[in-house]
């Protein structure tokens, strides 16, 4: 019997018949002890048929009667997950084949860890970013290029611009019990992943791995209504959606008590900056 803990992977998807199979294959490639849960969030294309035909019983396929949003889809997947470890993979992203093994080795080195966050590289319409996620958000410098606790890294994660890819987070499923029955906000179309990350970094002992273990891919395929395509300028309406979501997350962040002084200062600074940008945009008549 394998000694590896079982990993549950939650993949939400909407109208991604042309992409989601890549994500599923990269999750299945992590090894035999992987439970892949795909939540088809009310797709109107061939997503469900394609997944059923290609993977059958190799995955657990859930289906919502209508589109509920990525937060609700992830929550649905978490509720049925059975693995000791839980990870999230967006349906346009893919993992490197060594991701699970690398993270398991790290958890053995840090047995008190509640989870791992690793680096990623982005591709926009097939064009690779010149820098990794950690290089861009300051975490590579903060961890000094070595595996270490998030709490030891002078990294300002209370600014949403410094977030990490949701496809780079792996947690012990037992740790999520502190969240209650809802892990991701279901009232937002963006920033739900940032709110989740802040809860994780604030509540749990998380290890940073500077190793690139995920490819975050973005395609201008119409599957991000209301949200801008990375690498392209946001419309005024998309900017409003983003600013309002950021502010909503920060307004209800009362649970972020006892923050390190630098984190608390950055949260307040970012709150004021966001509120100012929203006021200016609103005053312009948009």
Secondary structure, DSSP 8 states (H G I E B T S, - for coil): ---S--EEEEEEESS-TTTHHHHHHHHHTT-TTEEEEEEE-S--SSHHHHHHHHHGGGSEEEE-SS---HHHHHHHHHHH---SEEEE--TT-EE-TTHHHHHHHHHHHTTT-SEEEEEEEEEETTEEEEEEHHHHHTHHHHTTTS-EEGGGS---TTSGGG---GGGEEEEGGGGGGGTT--S-SS-SSSHHHHHHHHHHHHS-EEEEEEEEEEEEE--SS-STTS--TTS---HHHHHHHHHHHHHHHHT-TT-TT--HHHHHHHHHHHHHHHHHHHHHHHTT-
